């Protein structure tokens, strides 16, 4: 795995409170402020827990889509049966 060389400087402006927040977060995670920002803003998950959470979220979304299709089919079938019962009466 090749790691890109970090050669570009990025300057952002924020409040002293925001900078203190970033410094606290970096310290809690035992990394530099730059590394914290790169990890939180990058495409890759920060850690294994986040990667697993992303997988779980996708699985839940897929399951919800399947459940919605199934529910719609069940409602359509129920309406058809009710219509048959009404027409037979």
N, C-alpha and C positions, 0 to 999 in steps of 0.2 A: 504494500500500500504506500503510495507516494504522497507525502504531505507537501502542499504548496508553501513556498517561502513567503513569509509575511513581510512585504516590502512597502506596502501602501499605508500611509498615515491617514486616519479619518478623524476629523475634529468635529465634535458636536457641542452645542451649548445647552446647558441645563441649569436648574436652580441648585443652590448649595444643598438643599434637602434631597434632591434627586441624586446628586453625586454621592452624598453620604449614604443613601440607600444602596446605590451600586457598590460602594466600598464595603458596606456591611454584608451584602449578599456574597461578594467575592470572598471576603474573609471567612464567612460561614462555610463556604464550599472549598476553602483552602486553595484558591487560585487567584491569579491576577485579575484586575478589573477588565483588562483587554480579553483575557481568555474567557471570562464570564460572558462578556458581550458576544464574542465569536460563537460560543456554544449556544447561547440562548437565541441568537438571531440566525444561526446557520440552518442548513437543511437537515442535518443529522440530529437524531435524538441525543439528549444530554447523557443519558445512561440507559442501562438495561431496563429499568422500571418504565421509563418513558417509551421505550421501544415496544415493550409488552403492552402498555396501555394503548398505544397507537394500533397495534394488532387487534386488541380486544374491541376497541372502538369500531374498527372496520367490521369485525365479525358481528357486533351488535347491530350496526347499520344494515348489514346484509340480512340478518335474521328479521329485523323489523320490516324490511321490504318484502321478504317472503311471507311474513305474517299478514301484511296488508293485502297482498294478492289473495291469500287464503281466505281472509275475512270477507273480501269483496265477493269471492266465489260463493262462500257460504250464504251471504246475504242475497245474492242473485238466486241461488237454489231455493232458499226459503221463500222468497217472493214468488217464484214460479210455482212451488207447491201450494202456497196460499191461494194463488190465482186458480189453480186446478180445483182446489177444494170449493172455492166460491162458485166456480162455474158448474160444478157437479151438484150443488145444493139447489 
